[in-house]
Amino acid sequence: MKILYLLFAVFFLVLQSTPGFANVNHQNTTTKSATTTASPIKTPVTILQCIRVGGFCFGICLPPFRPMGTCGFGVPCCTFSYPLA
């Protein structure tokens, strides 16, 4: 029964970052011109965006991984960085 509280908390945190749950616009709201379209999000700011670009959410990105954005609440979105050698 004690795990039920933990599962509820994790479920609530996942819902916090899903589109439509919170009415927050994370995209750029500045208008450049009528002919340009909005560019895709370059750095992820939610868990779903992190997963879509091939990353994963973890507390700290240890080598060979590097942070490429956030998953919300200050948790970095980590991705594999290829060595240049």
PDB file of N, CA, C and O in Angstrom:
ATOM      1  N   MET A   1       0.809  -1.196   0.000  1.00  0.00           N
ATOM      2  CA  MET A   1       0.000   0.000   0.000  1.00  0.00           C
ATOM      3  C   MET A   1       0.850   1.258   0.000  1.00  0.00           C
ATOM      4  O   MET A   1       0.437   2.292  -0.525  1.00  0.00           O
ATOM      5  N   LYS A   2       2.047   1.173   0.592  1.00  0.00           N
ATOM      6  CA  LYS A   2       2.880   2.363   0.649  1.00  0.00           C
ATOM      7  C   LYS A   2       3.366   2.774  -0.731  1.00  0.00           C
ATOM      8  O   LYS A   2       3.629   3.953  -0.966  1.00  0.00           O
ATOM      9  N   ILE A   3       3.488   1.823  -1.646  1.00  0.00           N
ATOM     10  CA  ILE A   3       3.957   2.157  -2.991  1.00  0.00           C
ATOM     11  C   ILE A   3       2.893   2.904  -3.777  1.00  0.00           C
ATOM     12  O   ILE A   3       3.210   3.589  -4.749  1.00  0.00           O
ATOM     13  N   LEU A   4       1.654   2.783  -3.377  1.00  0.00           N
ATOM     14  CA  LEU A   4       0.564   3.468  -4.058  1.00  0.00           C
ATOM     15  C   LEU A   4       0.757   4.980  -4.010  1.00  0.00           C
ATOM     16  O   LEU A   4       0.487   5.669  -4.994  1.00  0.00           O
ATOM     17  N   TYR A   5       1.221   5.502  -2.877  1.00  0.00           N
ATOM     18  CA  TYR A   5       1.471   6.934  -2.756  1.00  0.00           C
ATOM     19  C   TYR A   5       2.596   7.375  -3.688  1.00  0.00           C
ATOM     20  O   TYR A   5       2.515   8.444  -4.292  1.00  0.00           O
ATOM     21  N   LEU A   6       3.632   6.572  -3.809  1.00  0.00           N
ATOM     22  CA  LEU A   6       4.744   6.879  -4.699  1.00  0.00           C
ATOM     23  C   LEU A   6       4.291   6.857  -6.154  1.00  0.00           C
ATOM     24  O   LEU A   6       4.656   7.746  -6.924  1.00  0.00           O
ATOM     25  N   LEU A   7       3.517   5.875  -6.536  1.00  0.00           N
ATOM     26  CA  LEU A   7       3.015   5.792  -7.907  1.00  0.00           C
ATOM     27  C   LEU A   7       2.113   6.977  -8.240  1.00  0.00           C
ATOM     28  O   LEU A   7       2.165   7.507  -9.350  1.00  0.00           O
ATOM     29  N   PHE A   8       1.294   7.388  -7.290  1.00  0.00           N
ATOM     30  CA  PHE A   8       0.442   8.553  -7.525  1.00  0.00           C
ATOM     31  C   PHE A   8       1.273   9.810  -7.735  1.00  0.00           C
ATOM     32  O   PHE A   8       0.955  10.622  -8.604  1.00  0.00           O
ATOM     33  N   ALA A   9       2.331   9.980  -6.954  1.00  0.00           N
ATOM     34  CA  ALA A   9       3.191  11.157  -7.106  1.00  0.00           C
ATOM     35  C   ALA A   9       3.900  11.154  -8.460  1.00  0.00           C
ATOM     36  O   ALA A   9       3.989  12.199  -9.105  1.00  0.00           O
ATOM     37  N   VAL A  10       4.402  10.008  -8.899  1.00  0.00           N
ATOM     38  CA  VAL A  10       5.063   9.916 -10.201  1.00  0.00           C
ATOM     39  C   VAL A  10       4.063  10.183 -11.322  1.00  0.00           C
ATOM     40  O   VAL A  10       4.380  10.890 -12.279  1.00  0.00           O
ATOM     41  N   PHE A  11       2.870   9.630 -11.214  1.00  0.00           N
ATOM     42  CA  PHE A  11       1.826   9.854 -12.220  1.00  0.00           C
ATOM     43  C   PHE A  11       1.480  11.330 -12.310  1.00  0.00           C
ATOM     44  O   PHE A  11       1.306  11.854 -13.410  1.00  0.00           O
ATOM     45  N   PHE A  12       1.377  12.007 -11.181  1.00  0.00           N
ATOM     46  CA  PHE A  12       1.075  13.433 -11.177  1.00  0.00           C
ATOM     47  C   PHE A  12       2.198  14.243 -11.828  1.00  0.00           C
ATOM     48  O   PHE A  12       1.920  15.187 -12.568  1.00  0.00           O
ATOM     49  N   LEU A  13       3.456  13.895 -11.568  1.00  0.00           N
ATOM     50  CA  LEU A  13       4.576  14.614 -12.167  1.00  0.00           C
ATOM     51  C   LEU A  13       4.629  14.409 -13.683  1.00  0.00           C
ATOM     52  O   LEU A  13       4.985  15.331 -14.416  1.00  0.00           O
ATOM     53  N   VAL A  14       4.283  13.225 -14.152  1.00  0.00           N
ATOM     54  CA  VAL A  14       4.257  12.971 -15.585  1.00  0.00           C
ATOM     55  C   VAL A  14       3.150  13.792 -16.235  1.00  0.00           C
ATOM     56  O   VAL A  14       3.341  14.344 -17.319  1.00  0.00           O
ATOM     57  N   LEU A  15       1.998  13.876 -15.583  1.00  0.00           N
ATOM     58  CA  LEU A  15       0.898  14.665 -16.136  1.00  0.00           C
ATOM     59  C   LEU A  15       1.214  16.158 -16.159  1.00  0.00           C
ATOM     60  O   LEU A  15       0.684  16.890 -16.995  1.00  0.00           O
ATOM     61  N   GLN A  16       2.062  16.607 -15.260  1.00  0.00           N
ATOM     62  CA  GLN A  16       2.421  18.022 -15.214  1.00  0.00           C
ATOM     63  C   GLN A  16       3.067  18.485 -16.512  1.00  0.00           C
ATOM     64  O   GLN A  16       2.886  19.636 -16.911  1.00  0.00           O
ATOM     65  N   SER A  17       3.811  17.617 -17.171  1.00  0.00           N
ATOM     66  CA  SER A  17       4.558  18.038 -18.350  1.00  0.00           C
ATOM     67  C   SER A  17       3.894  17.608 -19.653  1.00  0.00           C
ATOM     68  O   SER A  17       4.448  17.853 -20.724  1.00  0.00           O
ATOM     69  N   THR A  18       2.726  16.973 -19.593  1.00  0.00           N
ATOM     70  CA  THR A  18       2.056  16.575 -20.826  1.00  0.00           C
ATOM     71  C   THR A  18       1.337  17.759 -21.424  1.00  0.00           C
ATOM     72  O   THR A  18       0.783  18.577 -20.690  1.00  0.00           O
ATOM     73  N   PRO A  19       1.332  17.875 -22.759  1.00  0.00           N
ATOM     74  CA  PRO A  19       0.643  18.987 -23.396  1.00  0.00           C
ATOM     75  C   PRO A  19      -0.856  18.920 -23.112  1.00  0.00           C
ATOM     76  O   PRO A  19      -1.472  17.857 -23.189  1.00  0.00           O
ATOM     77  N   GLY A  20      -1.420  20.061 -22.785  1.00  0.00           N
ATOM     78  CA  GLY A  20      -2.842  20.137 -22.523  1.00  0.00           C
ATOM     79  C   GLY A  20      -3.189  20.067 -21.056  1.00  0.00           C
ATOM     80  O   GLY A  20      -4.262  20.524 -20.662  1.00  0.00           O
ATOM     81  N   PHE A  21      -2.309  19.504 -20.222  1.00  0.00           N
ATOM     82  CA  PHE A  21      -2.600  19.434 -18.792  1.00  0.00           C
ATOM     83  C   PHE A  21      -2.440  20.813 -18.167  1.00  0.00           C
ATOM     84  O   PHE A  21      -3.285  21.250 -17.386  1.00  0.00           O
ATOM     85  N   ALA A  22      -1.374  21.484 -18.506  1.00  0.00           N
ATOM     86  CA  ALA A  22      -1.161  22.858 -18.067  1.00  0.00           C
ATOM     87  C   ALA A  22      -1.244  23.745 -19.301  1.00  0.00           C
ATOM     88  O   ALA A  22      -0.776  23.366 -20.375  1.00  0.00           O
ATOM     89  N   ASN A  23      -1.820  24.889 -19.153  1.00  0.00           N
ATOM     90  CA  ASN A  23      -2.033  25.774 -20.292  1.00  0.00           C
ATOM     91  C   ASN A  23      -0.845  26.720 -20.432  1.00  0.00           C
ATOM     92  O   ASN A  23      -0.991  27.928 -20.243  1.00  0.00           O
ATOM     93  N   VAL A  24       0.320  26.186 -20.758  1.00  0.00           N
ATOM     94  CA  VAL A  24       1.541  26.966 -20.880  1.00  0.00           C
ATOM     95  C   VAL A  24       2.070  26.815 -22.295  1.00  0.00           C
ATOM     96  O   VAL A  24       2.122  25.705 -22.824  1.00  0.00           O
ATOM     97  N   ASN A  25       2.467  27.932 -22.917  1.00  0.00           N
ATOM     98  CA  ASN A  25       3.029  27.893 -24.261  1.00  0.00           C
ATOM     99  C   ASN A  25       4.545  28.001 -24.140  1.00  0.00           C
ATOM    100  O   ASN A  25       5.063  29.040 -23.733  1.00  0.00           O
ATOM    101  N   HIS A  26       5.266  26.920 -24.497  1.00  0.00           N
ATOM    102  CA  HIS A  26       6.721  26.901 -24.381  1.00  0.00           C
ATOM    103  C   HIS A  26       7.417  27.389 -25.637  1.00  0.00           C
ATOM    104  O   HIS A  26       8.636  27.566 -25.630  1.00  0.00           O
ATOM    105  N   GLN A  27       6.678  27.613 -26.718  1.00  0.00           N
ATOM    106  CA  GLN A  27       7.316  28.019 -27.957  1.00  0.00           C
ATOM    107  C   GLN A  27       7.531  29.526 -27.979  1.00  0.00           C
ATOM    108  O   GLN A  27       6.953  30.265 -27.181  1.00  0.00           O
ATOM    109  N   ASN A  28       8.361  29.958 -28.891  1.00  0.00           N
ATOM    110  CA  ASN A  28       8.685  31.365 -29.031  1.00  0.00           C
ATOM    111  C   ASN A  28       7.442  32.133 -29.474  1.00  0.00           C
ATOM    112  O   ASN A  28       6.801  31.758 -30.456  1.00  0.00           O
ATOM    113  N   THR A  29       7.097  33.203 -28.757  1.00  0.00           N
ATOM    114  CA  THR A  29       5.873  33.940 -29.066  1.00  0.00           C
ATOM    115  C   THR A  29       6.146  35.236 -29.818  1.00  0.00           C
ATOM    116  O   THR A  29       5.209  35.989 -30.083  1.00  0.00           O
ATOM    117  N   THR A  30       7.384  35.519 -30.166  1.00  0.00           N
ATOM    118  CA  THR A  30       7.672  36.731 -30.903  1.00  0.00           C
ATOM    119  C   THR A  30       7.299  36.544 -32.361  1.00  0.00           C
ATOM    120  O   THR A  30       7.467  35.462 -32.923  1.00  0.00           O
ATOM    121  N   THR A  31       6.793  37.607 -32.967  1.00  0.00           N
ATOM    122  CA  THR A  31       6.414  37.536 -34.376  1.00  0.00           C
ATOM    123  C   THR A  31       7.504  38.170 -35.210  1.00  0.00           C
ATOM    124  O   THR A  31       7.896  39.311 -34.970  1.00  0.00           O
ATOM    125  N   LYS A  32       7.996  37.424 -36.199  1.00  0.00           N
ATOM    126  CA  LYS A  32       9.059  37.935 -37.056  1.00  0.00           C
ATOM    127  C   LYS A  32       8.475  38.526 -38.324  1.00  0.00           C
ATOM    128  O   LYS A  32       8.722  39.689 -38.644  1.00  0.00           O
ATOM    129  N   SER A  33       7.707  37.738 -39.041  1.00  0.00           N
ATOM    130  CA  SER A  33       7.012  38.237 -40.217  1.00  0.00           C
ATOM    131  C   SER A  33       5.875  37.286 -40.524  1.00  0.00           C
ATOM    132  O   SER A  33       5.780  36.208 -39.938  1.00  0.00           O
ATOM    133  N   ALA A  34       5.017  37.683 -41.440  1.00  0.00           N
ATOM    134  CA  ALA A  34       3.844  36.872 -41.750  1.00  0.00           C
ATOM    135  C   ALA A  34       4.219  35.639 -42.568  1.00  0.00           C
ATOM    136  O   ALA A  34       3.465  34.666 -42.577  1.00  0.00           O
ATOM    137  N   THR A  35       5.364  35.651 -43.258  1.00  0.00           N
ATOM    138  CA  THR A  35       5.711  34.536 -44.127  1.00  0.00           C
ATOM    139  C   THR A  35       6.500  33.447 -43.417  1.00  0.00           C
ATOM    140  O   THR A  35       6.519  32.310 -43.888  1.00  0.00           O
ATOM    141  N   THR A  36       7.151  33.753 -42.301  1.00  0.00           N
ATOM    142  CA  THR A  36       7.938  32.737 -41.615  1.00  0.00           C
ATOM    143  C   THR A  36       7.051  31.928 -40.692  1.00  0.00           C
ATOM    144  O   THR A  36       6.123  32.450 -40.075  1.00  0.00           O
ATOM    145  N   THR A  37       7.350  30.659 -40.609  1.00  0.00           N
ATOM    146  CA  THR A  37       6.616  29.787 -39.699  1.00  0.00           C
ATOM    147  C   THR A  37       7.419  29.610 -38.428  1.00  0.00           C
ATOM    148  O   THR A  37       8.612  29.908 -38.386  1.00  0.00           O
ATOM    149  N   ALA A  38       6.762  29.128 -37.401  1.00  0.00           N
ATOM    150  CA  ALA A  38       7.443  28.912 -36.131  1.00  0.00           C
ATOM    151  C   ALA A  38       8.449  27.770 -36.274  1.00  0.00           C
ATOM    152  O   ALA A  38       8.127  26.711 -36.813  1.00  0.00           O
ATOM    153  N   SER A  39       9.652  27.993 -35.793  1.00  0.00           N
ATOM    154  CA  SER A  39      10.682  26.969 -35.888  1.00  0.00           C
ATOM    155  C   SER A  39      10.421  25.885 -34.842  1.00  0.00           C
ATOM    156  O   SER A  39       9.827  26.167 -33.800  1.00  0.00           O
ATOM    157  N   PRO A  40      10.852  24.659 -35.101  1.00  0.00           N
ATOM    158  CA  PRO A  40      10.658  23.608 -34.101  1.00  0.00           C
ATOM    159  C   PRO A  40      11.497  23.891 -32.860  1.00  0.00           C
ATOM    160  O   PRO A  40      12.493  24.613 -32.921  1.00  0.00           O
ATOM    161  N   ILE A  41      11.090  23.325 -31.757  1.00  0.00           N
ATOM    162  CA  ILE A  41      11.798  23.536 -30.495  1.00  0.00           C
ATOM    163  C   ILE A  41      13.166  22.891 -30.578  1.00  0.00           C
ATOM    164  O   ILE A  41      13.277  21.698 -30.862  1.00  0.00           O
ATOM    165  N   LYS A  42      14.212  23.673 -30.332  1.00  0.00           N
ATOM    166  CA  LYS A  42      15.580  23.176 -30.460  1.00  0.00           C
ATOM    167  C   LYS A  42      16.019  22.425 -29.213  1.00  0.00           C
ATOM    168  O   LYS A  42      16.684  21.394 -29.317  1.00  0.00           O
ATOM    169  N   THR A  43      15.661  22.921 -28.043  1.00  0.00           N
ATOM    170  CA  THR A  43      16.016  22.239 -26.811  1.00  0.00           C
ATOM    171  C   THR A  43      14.739  21.802 -26.113  1.00  0.00           C
ATOM    172  O   THR A  43      13.797  22.586 -25.999  1.00  0.00           O
ATOM    173  N   PRO A  44      14.697  20.564 -25.645  1.00  0.00           N
ATOM    174  CA  PRO A  44      13.485  20.076 -24.997  1.00  0.00           C
ATOM    175  C   PRO A  44      13.264  20.744 -23.648  1.00  0.00           C
ATOM    176  O   PRO A  44      14.215  21.054 -22.931  1.00  0.00           O
ATOM    177  N   VAL A  45      11.996  20.961 -23.312  1.00  0.00           N
ATOM    178  CA  VAL A  45      11.649  21.554 -22.030  1.00  0.00           C
ATOM    179  C   VAL A  45      10.669  20.680 -21.252  1.00  0.00           C
ATOM    180  O   VAL A  45      10.319  21.018 -20.121  1.00  0.00           O
ATOM    181  N   THR A  46      10.217  19.567 -21.828  1.00  0.00           N
ATOM    182  CA  THR A  46       9.347  18.636 -21.116  1.00  0.00           C
ATOM    183  C   THR A  46       9.867  17.218 -21.314  1.00  0.00           C
ATOM    184  O   THR A  46      10.758  16.981 -22.130  1.00  0.00           O
ATOM    185  N   ILE A  47       9.311  16.292 -20.570  1.00  0.00           N
ATOM    186  CA  ILE A  47       9.729  14.895 -20.657  1.00  0.00           C
ATOM    187  C   ILE A  47       9.442  14.336 -22.039  1.00  0.00           C
ATOM    188  O   ILE A  47      10.286  13.650 -22.616  1.00  0.00           O
ATOM    189  N   LEU A  48       8.260  14.618 -22.578  1.00  0.00           N
ATOM    190  CA  LEU A  48       7.899  14.083 -23.890  1.00  0.00           C
ATOM    191  C   LEU A  48       8.792  14.633 -24.994  1.00  0.00           C
ATOM    192  O   LEU A  48       9.179  13.891 -25.897  1.00  0.00           O
ATOM    193  N   GLN A  49       9.125  15.923 -24.938  1.00  0.00           N
ATOM    194  CA  GLN A  49      10.015  16.502 -25.941  1.00  0.00           C
ATOM    195  C   GLN A  49      11.406  15.903 -25.835  1.00  0.00           C
ATOM    196  O   GLN A  49      12.063  15.696 -26.855  1.00  0.00           O
ATOM    197  N   CYS A  50      11.864  15.622 -24.633  1.00  0.00           N
ATOM    198  CA  CYS A  50      13.177  14.999 -24.444  1.00  0.00           C
ATOM    199  C   CYS A  50      13.210  13.619 -25.082  1.00  0.00           C
ATOM    200  O   CYS A  50      14.179  13.266 -25.754  1.00  0.00           O
ATOM    201  N   ILE A  51      12.165  12.845 -24.877  1.00  0.00           N
ATOM    202  CA  ILE A  51      12.116  11.498 -25.446  1.00  0.00           C
ATOM    203  C   ILE A  51      12.008  11.559 -26.961  1.00  0.00           C
ATOM    204  O   ILE A  51      12.604  10.732 -27.651  1.00  0.00           O
ATOM    205  N   ARG A  52      11.257  12.525 -27.494  1.00  0.00           N
ATOM    206  CA  ARG A  52      11.090  12.644 -28.945  1.00  0.00           C
ATOM    207  C   ARG A  52      12.399  12.947 -29.661  1.00  0.00           C
ATOM    208  O   ARG A  52      12.591  12.520 -30.799  1.00  0.00           O
ATOM    209  N   VAL A  53      13.301  13.677 -29.015  1.00  0.00           N
ATOM    210  CA  VAL A  53      14.571  13.998 -29.659  1.00  0.00           C
ATOM    211  C   VAL A  53      15.651  12.970 -29.331  1.00  0.00           C
ATOM    212  O   VAL A  53      16.819  13.173 -29.665  1.00  0.00           O
ATOM    213  N   GLY A  54      15.271  11.869 -28.680  1.00  0.00           N
ATOM    214  CA  GLY A  54      16.216  10.789 -28.426  1.00  0.00           C
ATOM    215  C   GLY A  54      16.961  10.886 -27.114  1.00  0.00           C
ATOM    216  O   GLY A  54      18.009  10.259 -26.966  1.00  0.00           O
ATOM    217  N   GLY A  55      16.468  11.637 -26.169  1.00  0.00           N
ATOM    218  CA  GLY A  55      17.132  11.769 -24.882  1.00  0.00           C
ATOM    219  C   GLY A  55      16.407  11.014 -23.785  1.00  0.00           C
ATOM    220  O   GLY A  55      15.416  10.328 -24.034  1.00  0.00           O
ATOM    221  N   PHE A  56      16.912  11.149 -22.570  1.00  0.00           N
ATOM    222  CA  PHE A  56      16.264  10.564 -21.404  1.00  0.00           C
ATOM    223  C   PHE A  56      16.471  11.501 -20.224  1.00  0.00           C
ATOM    224  O   PHE A  56      17.449  12.247 -20.179  1.00  0.00           O
ATOM    225  N   CYS A  57      15.559  11.460 -19.282  1.00  0.00           N
ATOM    226  CA  CYS A  57      15.600  12.338 -18.117  1.00  0.00           C
ATOM    227  C   CYS A  57      16.293  11.622 -16.963  1.00  0.00           C
ATOM    228  O   CYS A  57      15.923  10.507 -16.593  1.00  0.00           O
ATOM    229  N   PHE A  58      17.295  12.277 -16.407  1.00  0.00           N
ATOM    230  CA  PHE A  58      18.022  11.698 -15.283  1.00  0.00           C
ATOM    231  C   PHE A  58      18.537  12.845 -14.430  1.00  0.00           C
ATOM    232  O   PHE A  58      18.657  13.969 -14.919  1.00  0.00           O
ATOM    233  N   GLY A  59      18.840  12.587 -13.175  1.00  0.00           N
ATOM    234  CA  GLY A  59      19.253  13.631 -12.244  1.00  0.00           C
ATOM    235  C   GLY A  59      20.551  14.319 -12.619  1.00  0.00           C
ATOM    236  O   GLY A  59      20.695  15.523 -12.407  1.00  0.00           O
ATOM    237  N   ILE A  60      21.508  13.569 -13.181  1.00  0.00           N
ATOM    238  CA  ILE A  60      22.786  14.149 -13.580  1.00  0.00           C
ATOM    239  C   ILE A  60      23.272  13.383 -14.812  1.00  0.00           C
ATOM    240  O   ILE A  60      23.115  12.164 -14.894  1.00  0.00           O
ATOM    241  N   CYS A  61      23.856  14.097 -15.759  1.00  0.00           N
ATOM    242  CA  CYS A  61      24.351  13.472 -16.993  1.00  0.00           C
ATOM    243  C   CYS A  61      25.825  13.134 -16.811  1.00  0.00           C
ATOM    244  O   CYS A  61      26.681  14.018 -16.854  1.00  0.00           O
ATOM    245  N   LEU A  62      26.116  11.862 -16.609  1.00  0.00           N
ATOM    246  CA  LEU A  62      27.493  11.407 -16.453  1.00  0.00           C
ATOM    247  C   LEU A  62      28.081  11.105 -17.827  1.00  0.00           C
ATOM    248  O   LEU A  62      27.335  10.769 -18.747  1.00  0.00           O
ATOM    249  N   PRO A  63      29.412  11.216 -17.992  1.00  0.00           N
ATOM    250  CA  PRO A  63      30.033  10.897 -19.275  1.00  0.00           C
ATOM    251  C   PRO A  63      29.741   9.466 -19.672  1.00  0.00           C
ATOM    252  O   PRO A  63      29.754   8.597 -18.800  1.00  0.00           O
ATOM    253  N   PRO A  64      29.486   9.176 -20.892  1.00  0.00           N
ATOM    254  CA  PRO A  64      29.597   9.938 -22.129  1.00  0.00           C
ATOM    255  C   PRO A  64      28.325  10.690 -22.514  1.00  0.00           C
ATOM    256  O   PRO A  64      28.156  11.041 -23.681  1.00  0.00           O
ATOM    257  N   PHE A  65      27.430  10.944 -21.565  1.00  0.00           N
ATOM    258  CA  PHE A  65      26.203  11.674 -21.856  1.00  0.00           C
ATOM    259  C   PHE A  65      26.382  13.145 -21.524  1.00  0.00           C
ATOM    260  O   PHE A  65      27.206  13.504 -20.683  1.00  0.00           O
ATOM    261  N   ARG A  66      25.606  13.998 -22.190  1.00  0.00           N
ATOM    262  CA  ARG A  66      25.671  15.439 -21.940  1.00  0.00           C
ATOM    263  C   ARG A  66      24.251  15.991 -21.887  1.00  0.00           C
ATOM    264  O   ARG A  66      23.354  15.444 -22.529  1.00  0.00           O
ATOM    265  N   PRO A  67      24.033  17.072 -21.129  1.00  0.00           N
ATOM    266  CA  PRO A  67      22.699  17.666 -21.084  1.00  0.00           C
ATOM    267  C   PRO A  67      22.404  18.435 -22.373  1.00  0.00           C
ATOM    268  O   PRO A  67      23.277  19.117 -22.910  1.00  0.00           O
ATOM    269  N   MET A  68      21.173  18.322 -22.862  1.00  0.00           N
ATOM    270  CA  MET A  68      20.781  19.062 -24.065  1.00  0.00           C
ATOM    271  C   MET A  68      19.520  19.879 -23.841  1.00  0.00           C
ATOM    272  O   MET A  68      19.022  20.500 -24.779  1.00  0.00           O
ATOM    273  N   GLY A  69      19.002  19.896 -22.650  1.00  0.00           N
ATOM    274  CA  GLY A  69      17.794  20.642 -22.310  1.00  0.00           C
ATOM    275  C   GLY A  69      17.344  20.233 -20.919  1.00  0.00           C
ATOM    276  O   GLY A  69      18.127  19.701 -20.133  1.00  0.00           O
ATOM    277  N   THR A  70      16.076  20.486 -20.624  1.00  0.00           N
ATOM    278  CA  THR A  70      15.540  20.094 -19.329  1.00  0.00           C
ATOM    279  C   THR A  70      14.276  19.279 -19.517  1.00  0.00           C
ATOM    280  O   THR A  70      13.624  19.342 -20.560  1.00  0.00           O
ATOM    281  N   CYS A  71      13.948  18.527 -18.509  1.00  0.00           N
ATOM    282  CA  CYS A  71      12.709  17.741 -18.502  1.00  0.00           C
ATOM    283  C   CYS A  71      11.681  18.374 -17.584  1.00  0.00           C
ATOM    284  O   CYS A  71      10.600  17.815 -17.397  1.00  0.00           O
ATOM    285  N   GLY A  72      11.984  19.504 -17.019  1.00  0.00           N
ATOM    286  CA  GLY A  72      11.119  20.155 -16.053  1.00  0.00           C
ATOM    287  C   GLY A  72      11.672  19.972 -14.653  1.00  0.00           C
ATOM    288  O   GLY A  72      12.357  18.987 -14.378  1.00  0.00           O
ATOM    289  N   PHE A  73      11.384  20.899 -13.778  1.00  0.00           N
ATOM    290  CA  PHE A  73      11.822  20.870 -12.385  1.00  0.00           C
ATOM    291  C   PHE A  73      13.340  20.807 -12.259  1.00  0.00           C
ATOM    292  O   PHE A  73      13.841  20.297 -11.257  1.00  0.00           O
ATOM    293  N   GLY A  74      14.090  21.308 -13.242  1.00  0.00           N
ATOM    294  CA  GLY A  74      15.543  21.338 -13.188  1.00  0.00           C
ATOM    295  C   GLY A  74      16.223  20.024 -13.497  1.00  0.00           C
ATOM    296  O   GLY A  74      17.439  19.922 -13.335  1.00  0.00           O
ATOM    297  N   VAL A  75      15.494  19.018 -13.933  1.00  0.00           N
ATOM    298  CA  VAL A  75      16.079  17.720 -14.279  1.00  0.00           C
ATOM    299  C   VAL A  75      16.602  17.806 -15.710  1.00  0.00           C
ATOM    300  O   VAL A  75      15.845  18.168 -16.611  1.00  0.00           O
ATOM    301  N   PRO A  76      17.874  17.483 -15.946  1.00  0.00           N
ATOM    302  CA  PRO A  76      18.416  17.599 -17.296  1.00  0.00           C
ATOM    303  C   PRO A  76      17.951  16.479 -18.219  1.00  0.00           C
ATOM    304  O   PRO A  76      17.688  15.357 -17.787  1.00  0.00           O
ATOM    305  N   CYS A  77      17.857  16.816 -19.501  1.00  0.00           N
ATOM    306  CA  CYS A  77      17.584  15.838 -20.550  1.00  0.00           C
ATOM    307  C   CYS A  77      18.946  15.438 -21.117  1.00  0.00           C
ATOM    308  O   CYS A  77      19.643  16.264 -21.706  1.00  0.00           O
ATOM    309  N   CYS A  78      19.319  14.180 -20.939  1.00  0.00           N
ATOM    310  CA  CYS A  78      20.650  13.708 -21.322  1.00  0.00           C
ATOM    311  C   CYS A  78      20.614  13.025 -22.685  1.00  0.00           C
ATOM    312  O   CYS A  78      19.635  12.371 -23.044  1.00  0.00           O
ATOM    313  N   THR A  79      21.697  13.188 -23.432  1.00  0.00           N
ATOM    314  CA  THR A  79      21.864  12.500 -24.708  1.00  0.00           C
ATOM    315  C   THR A  79      23.296  12.007 -24.794  1.00  0.00           C
ATOM    316  O   THR A  79      24.186  12.526 -24.120  1.00  0.00           O
ATOM    317  N   PHE A  80      23.509  10.999 -25.631  1.00  0.00           N
ATOM    318  CA  PHE A  80      24.836  10.439 -25.817  1.00  0.00           C
ATOM    319  C   PHE A  80      25.669  11.389 -26.657  1.00  0.00           C
ATOM    320  O   PHE A  80      25.220  11.851 -27.705  1.00  0.00           O
ATOM    321  N   SER A  81      26.882  11.684 -26.202  1.00  0.00           N
ATOM    322  CA  SER A  81      27.780  12.537 -26.987  1.00  0.00           C
ATOM    323  C   SER A  81      28.873  11.665 -27.575  1.00  0.00           C
ATOM    324  O   SER A  81      29.542  10.924 -26.855  1.00  0.00           O
ATOM    325  N   TYR A  82      29.050  11.752 -28.867  1.00  0.00           N
ATOM    326  CA  TYR A  82      30.040  10.957 -29.572  1.00  0.00           C
ATOM    327  C   TYR A  82      31.428  11.556 -29.399  1.00  0.00           C
ATOM    328  O   TYR A  82      31.575  12.776 -29.472  1.00  0.00           O
ATOM    329  N   PRO A  83      32.450  10.736 -29.171  1.00  0.00           N
ATOM    330  CA  PRO A  83      33.807  11.279 -29.059  1.00  0.00           C
ATOM    331  C   PRO A  83      34.286  11.809 -30.410  1.00  0.00           C
ATOM    332  O   PRO A  83      33.962  11.240 -31.452  1.00  0.00           O
ATOM    333  N   LEU A  84      35.046  12.881 -30.393  1.00  0.00           N
ATOM    334  CA  LEU A  84      35.512  13.509 -31.636  1.00  0.00           C
ATOM    335  C   LEU A  84      36.757  12.848 -32.180  1.00  0.00           C
ATOM    336  O   LEU A  84      37.155  13.149 -33.305  1.00  0.00           O
ATOM    337  N   ALA A  85      37.386  11.970 -31.441  1.00  0.00           N
ATOM    338  CA  ALA A  85      38.634  11.342 -31.904  1.00  0.00           C
ATOM    339  C   ALA A  85      38.356  10.332 -32.919  1.00  0.00           C
ATOM    340  O   ALA A  85      39.280   9.697 -33.428  1.00  0.00           O
TER     341      ALA A  85
END
